[in-house]
Amino acid sequence: MLTQGIGSVLLLIGSNIFMTLAWYGHLKMRAEFTWFASLPLFGVILFSWLIAFFEYCLQVPANKMGFVENGGPFDIMQLKIIQEVITLTVFTLFSVIAFKTQLKWNHVASFVCIVLAVYFVFKK
């Protein structure tokens, strides 16, 4: 069961990397590549869908593997909260690295609140 939990979390991390690239990567690519900047909105959407395909290829098995009714260790609420924390972590790293975002106290405070959500969702 522990292996399924770790596998599920690792797949969720990979999924969220693709998700972040699909949802926000085009903002960085527009600034970096002239060919990308000239794409119409529909082209950007197709490009993002192509990346998002790989997100789903990891997200669906992660949830299936981690779900308690499939032999995993997590109930549906735990899976969602874990996914949200991973999403926030991946997005924060992406925004700091790719966009040079400066983290402020309120960013950190909101992150702490979400981590507390993990604590509460696992509390019996």
N, C-alpha and C positions, 0 to 999 in steps of 0.2 A: 504494500500500500504506500509506503514512504517513497519508493521508486516512482510510482505513478504520480505522486504529488510533485516530486522534483521534476519529473519529465513534463508534467503539465505546466509548471511554472516556467521552465526553460522554453517550452513552445510559446507560451504567452509573451515572454520577453522578445523572442524572435518575431512573433506576430506584431507586437507593438512597434518594433523598429520599422517594419514595412508600413504599418499604419501611419506612423509619424511622417515617413518619407512621402507617402501618398497624399496625406492631407496638407503638409506644410512644406515639403521639399520643393514644390514648384515655385514657392515664393523666393527661395534662395537661387534656384536654377534660373529664374527670370533675370536676376541681377548678374549672374555669372556667365550665361551663354546667350549670345545674340540670337542664335537660331531658335532658342526656346522662347525668348521674349517676343518673337514675331508670330508664335503660334496663336491661332484664335482660341477662344475659351473652350470650344468643343475639343480641340486638339489637346489642351491641357487636361481636360476631363478624361479623355481616352488614355493619356499617359498615366494619370493617377489611377485609373481603373486597372491598368496593366500591373502596376505596383501592388494595388490592393488585392489582386488575385492571389498573390503570394501570402498576404496577410491572412486571408481566409483559409488557405492551404495549411496554415499553422494554427489558426484560432479554433477552427472546428475540431481538429483532433485533440487540442489542448483541453477544451471543455469536455469532450467525450471521455478522455483519459482521466481527467481529474474529478469527474462527477461521481458522487457516492453510489448512485444507482448503477453505475458501470464498473464498480469495484474501486473507484478512486476515493480519496480521503475527504473531499470537499462537498458541502451542499451547495445549492445554486447561489445563495447569498454570499457565501464565502468565496466562490469562484469569481463573482462579480466584483467584490471589494478588492480581492487580490489583483484582478485585471485593472481596476482603476488606479491602484497604487503603482503598478508597473507602468501604466500609461503616463501617469504624472512624472514618474522618475525618468522614463525614456524621453518624454517631451522636454523636461527641464534640462537634461544633458544636451539634447539637440539644440535647444534655444541658446544655451550658454556657449556651446562649441560653434555652431553654424552662424548664429546671429549675434554673438558676443553680448547676449543679454546679461545685465547686471542683476543678480538676485537681491531683492529688497526684503526687509523684515516681514512684510505682509505676505510675500511669496513663501517664505520659510514657515510662517505661522499657519498658512493654509495647508502646507504640506504636512505639518505636525497634526493638524486636525484630521487629515485623511489617514495618516498612520494610526491615529487613535481609533478610527473607524475599523481598522483591521483588528485591533485589540478587542473592541466591543463585539464584532461579529463572531469572533472565536470564543467569546466568554459564554460559559454555560449558564 
